[in-house]
Amino acid sequence: MLYLYHGTTSVCAIKVRLTLAEKALPWEGEILALQRGDQYRPEYLKLNPNAVVPTLVHDGKVVIESTLIMEYLDETFPEVALMPRDPYARAQARLWLKRVDELHVHTGTLTTAVAFRRYFMRQTPDGRDAYVARKLDPVKRERLARIMDDGLGAPDAADAARRHDAFIGAMEAALAHSGHLAGDAFTLADAAALPYVNRCNVLGLAGLWETRRPRVADWLRRMQRRPSFASAITAWWDDDARQRFDVPRDEVWAECAQILR
């Protein structure tokens, strides 16, 4: 039995849900309300001491880290393979998995600067302070407080915007050779990148590709038409998610475009 602890809009959780959907694997799970701090419950920390989602439990075996979970699922259930057979294409897929892992912290920064900051500004100051205080790592806690204060004006956020621009640029270059990121078919590379491109779209940052990177725009449209997009992303977009990601998109992109000039 596959049991997944996940979050509705967590990009890492979406990576795994996409993998499960593409491989047509049955699973059960539990949603953790991350803004409420469910990931810090003692019983969950026993499974995942990092206090993050997702966590997969397969017949009593615990697997953490989203990229490792994706690879575990692909190797454990090989009937629908999501890694290329060609050695070079497989290496490219692994490179994209690495790139996504490296981008992740910057996606968190950008999400906080654009969306969560506004969300918590609509709450009480105590709610904002409690959210920051729950960060276990003091360095991460200090960075989060800085981003909460300054938004896209924080140096960390400006750097994150530039890194996303570079990531989308690398995707555009890769898609010049194929309709997918690593070979001619959908792979774990596409499943890993999609939640991050979709997050940019949700945050109002579609300007990263809309006028400058037509291959990425086409890739995203094709990914959105896949049944896995509906089951792994759209199905989990609830009222709470809409509130957390309620941002003035034109204003956000105008500010981001200034950073990227």
C-alpha positions as CSV (number, residue, x, y, z in Angstrom):
1,M,0.0,0.0,0.0
2,L,1.2,3.5,-0.9
3,Y,0.4,6.2,1.7
4,L,1.4,9.8,1.1
5,Y,1.6,12.6,3.5
6,H,1.4,15.8,1.4
7,G,0.2,19.4,1.1
8,T,-2.4,20.7,-1.3
9,T,-0.2,23.2,-3.2
10,S,3.3,22.0,-2.1
11,V,5.4,21.9,-5.2
12,C,7.3,18.9,-3.8
13,A,4.0,17.1,-3.1
14,I,2.8,17.9,-6.6
15,K,5.9,16.3,-8.1
16,V,5.0,13.0,-6.4
17,R,1.3,13.2,-7.2
18,L,2.2,13.7,-10.8
19,T,4.4,10.7,-10.7
20,L,1.7,8.6,-9.1
21,A,-0.9,9.8,-11.7
22,E,1.3,9.2,-14.7
23,K,2.1,5.7,-13.5
24,A,-1.6,5.1,-12.6
25,L,-0.7,3.9,-9.1
26,P,-3.5,3.7,-6.5
27,W,-2.6,5.4,-3.2
28,E,-4.1,6.9,-0.1
29,G,-2.9,9.8,1.9
30,E,-3.2,12.6,4.5
31,I,-3.1,16.3,3.8
32,L,-1.0,18.4,6.2
33,A,-2.0,22.0,6.6
34,L,1.5,23.5,6.4
35,Q,0.5,27.1,7.3
36,R,-1.0,25.7,10.5
37,G,2.1,23.8,11.3
38,D,0.9,20.2,10.9
39,Q,4.4,19.2,9.7
40,Y,5.7,19.9,13.2
41,R,3.5,17.4,15.0
42,P,5.6,14.9,17.0
43,E,4.2,11.9,15.2
44,Y,5.0,13.3,11.8
45,L,8.5,14.3,12.8
46,K,9.2,10.7,13.6
47,L,8.5,10.0,10.0
48,N,10.2,13.0,8.5
49,P,12.6,14.9,10.9
50,N,12.9,17.7,8.3
51,A,9.3,18.7,8.9
52,V,8.5,19.0,5.2
53,V,6.2,17.2,2.8
54,P,5.9,14.8,1.1
55,T,6.6,11.6,2.9
56,L,5.8,8.3,1.4
57,V,5.1,5.1,3.4
58,H,5.1,2.0,1.3
59,D,4.2,-1.2,3.1
60,G,5.8,0.2,6.3
61,K,8.9,1.6,4.6
62,V,9.3,5.4,4.9
63,V,10.8,7.3,1.9
64,I,11.4,11.1,2.2
65,E,12.6,13.8,-0.3
66,S,10.4,14.3,-3.3
67,T,12.9,13.5,-6.0
68,L,13.9,10.3,-4.2
69,I,10.3,9.4,-3.8
70,M,9.8,9.9,-7.6
71,E,12.7,7.7,-8.4
72,Y,11.7,5.1,-5.9
73,L,8.2,4.9,-7.4
74,D,9.6,4.6,-10.9
75,E,12.0,1.8,-10.0
76,T,9.5,-0.1,-7.7
77,F,6.7,0.0,-10.3
78,P,8.5,-0.2,-13.7
79,E,5.5,-1.0,-15.8
80,V,5.1,2.6,-16.9
81,A,8.7,3.9,-17.0
82,L,9.2,7.6,-16.5
83,M,13.0,7.6,-17.0
84,P,14.4,7.3,-20.6
85,R,16.1,4.1,-21.7
86,D,18.7,6.0,-23.7
87,P,21.7,6.7,-21.4
88,Y,22.2,10.3,-22.6
89,A,18.5,11.2,-22.2
90,R,18.5,9.5,-18.8
91,A,21.5,11.7,-17.8
92,Q,19.6,14.8,-19.0
93,A,16.6,13.8,-16.9
94,R,18.8,13.4,-13.9
95,L,20.2,16.9,-14.6
96,W,16.8,18.4,-14.6
97,L,15.9,16.7,-11.3
98,K,19.1,18.3,-9.9
99,R,18.2,21.7,-11.3
100,V,14.8,21.5,-9.8
101,D,16.2,20.6,-6.4
102,E,18.5,23.5,-6.6
103,L,15.7,25.9,-7.6
104,H,13.4,24.8,-4.8
105,V,14.7,27.1,-2.0
106,H,14.3,30.0,-4.4
107,T,10.8,29.1,-5.3
108,G,10.0,29.2,-1.6
109,T,11.5,32.6,-1.4
110,L,9.5,33.9,-4.3
111,T,6.3,32.3,-3.1
112,T,6.7,34.0,0.3
113,A,7.7,37.4,-1.2
114,V,4.7,37.4,-3.6
115,A,1.9,35.4,-2.0
116,F,2.4,34.3,1.6
117,R,3.5,37.8,2.7
118,R,0.3,39.3,1.4
119,Y,-1.7,36.4,2.9
120,F,-0.2,37.0,6.4
121,M,-0.5,40.7,6.1
122,R,-4.3,40.1,5.9
123,Q,-4.1,38.2,9.2
124,T,-3.1,39.3,12.7
125,P,0.5,40.2,13.4
126,D,0.6,37.3,15.8
127,G,-0.2,34.9,13.0
128,R,2.7,36.2,10.9
129,D,5.1,36.0,13.8
130,A,4.0,32.5,14.7
131,Y,4.5,31.4,11.1
132,V,8.1,32.8,11.1
133,A,8.9,31.4,14.6
134,R,8.0,27.9,13.6
135,K,11.0,27.6,11.3
136,L,13.4,25.3,13.1
137,D,16.6,26.6,11.3
138,P,17.6,30.0,12.6
139,V,19.2,31.0,9.2
140,K,15.9,30.1,7.4
141,R,13.9,31.9,10.1
142,E,15.9,35.1,9.7
143,R,15.6,35.0,5.9
144,L,11.9,34.4,6.1
145,A,11.4,37.4,8.4
146,R,13.4,39.5,6.0
147,I,11.3,38.5,3.1
148,M,8.1,38.9,5.0
149,D,9.1,42.5,5.8
150,D,10.4,43.5,2.3
151,G,8.7,41.3,-0.3
152,L,10.3,41.4,-3.7
153,G,12.4,44.3,-2.4
154,A,14.4,41.8,-0.3
155,P,17.8,40.9,-1.9
156,D,16.9,37.2,-1.5
157,A,13.7,37.7,-3.5
158,A,15.4,39.6,-6.3
159,D,18.0,36.8,-6.5
160,A,15.2,34.2,-6.6
161,A,13.5,36.0,-9.5
162,R,16.7,36.0,-11.5
163,R,17.2,32.3,-10.8
164,H,13.7,31.4,-12.0
165,D,14.4,33.5,-15.2
166,A,17.6,31.5,-15.8
167,F,15.7,28.2,-15.2
168,I,13.0,29.0,-17.6
169,G,15.7,30.1,-20.1
170,A,17.4,26.7,-19.8
171,M,14.0,25.0,-20.4
172,E,13.5,27.0,-23.6
173,A,16.9,25.9,-24.8
174,A,16.3,22.2,-24.0
175,L,12.9,22.3,-25.7
176,A,14.5,23.3,-28.9
177,H,15.6,19.7,-29.3
178,S,12.4,17.9,-28.3
179,G,8.9,18.4,-27.0
180,H,10.0,17.3,-23.6
181,L,12.9,18.1,-21.3
182,A,14.7,14.7,-21.6
183,G,13.9,12.9,-24.8
184,D,10.8,12.5,-26.8
185,A,8.4,11.4,-24.1
186,F,7.1,12.6,-20.7
187,T,9.6,11.7,-18.0
188,L,10.4,12.5,-14.4
189,A,12.1,15.6,-15.7
190,D,8.8,17.0,-16.9
191,A,7.0,15.9,-13.7
192,A,9.7,17.7,-11.6
193,A,9.7,20.9,-13.5
194,L,5.9,21.3,-14.0
195,P,5.0,22.3,-10.4
196,Y,7.6,25.0,-10.5
197,V,6.5,26.5,-13.8
198,N,2.9,26.2,-12.6
199,R,3.9,28.0,-9.4
200,C,5.3,30.9,-11.4
201,N,2.1,31.0,-13.4
202,V,0.0,31.2,-10.2
203,L,2.2,33.9,-8.8
204,G,1.7,36.1,-11.8
205,L,5.1,35.5,-13.4
206,A,4.0,34.0,-16.7
207,G,5.8,36.9,-18.3
208,L,8.9,34.8,-17.8
209,W,7.8,32.9,-20.9
210,E,4.7,34.4,-22.5
211,T,6.4,36.7,-24.9
212,R,10.0,35.5,-24.9
213,R,10.0,31.8,-24.6
214,P,7.4,30.2,-26.9
215,R,8.6,26.6,-26.4
216,V,8.1,26.8,-22.7
217,A,4.6,28.3,-23.3
218,D,3.7,25.5,-25.6
219,W,5.2,22.9,-23.2
220,L,3.1,24.3,-20.3
221,R,-0.1,24.2,-22.5
222,R,0.6,20.5,-23.3
223,M,1.3,19.6,-19.7
224,Q,-2.0,21.3,-18.6
225,R,-3.9,19.1,-21.0
226,R,-2.5,15.9,-19.5
227,P,-4.9,14.0,-17.2
228,S,-2.3,14.0,-14.5
229,F,-2.4,17.8,-14.3
230,A,-6.1,17.7,-13.3
231,S,-5.7,14.9,-10.8
232,A,-2.4,16.1,-9.2
233,I,-2.8,19.9,-9.3
234,T,-6.3,21.2,-10.2
235,A,-8.1,18.7,-8.0
236,W,-6.3,20.1,-4.9
237,W,-6.8,23.8,-5.7
238,D,-9.3,24.6,-2.9
239,D,-10.7,27.8,-1.4
240,D,-7.8,28.0,1.0
241,A,-5.3,27.8,-1.8
242,R,-7.1,30.5,-3.7
243,Q,-6.9,32.8,-0.7
244,R,-3.2,32.1,-0.1
245,F,-2.4,32.8,-3.8
246,D,-4.7,35.7,-4.2
247,V,-2.1,38.2,-5.7
248,P,-2.3,41.2,-8.0
249,R,-0.7,39.5,-11.0
250,D,-0.1,42.6,-13.1
251,E,1.5,44.4,-10.2
252,V,3.7,41.4,-9.3
253,W,4.9,41.0,-12.9
254,A,5.7,44.7,-13.2
255,E,7.8,44.6,-10.1
256,C,9.6,41.4,-11.2
257,A,10.2,42.8,-14.7
258,Q,12.0,45.7,-13.1
259,I,14.3,43.3,-11.2
260,L,15.1,41.4,-14.4
261,R,15.9,44.5,-16.5
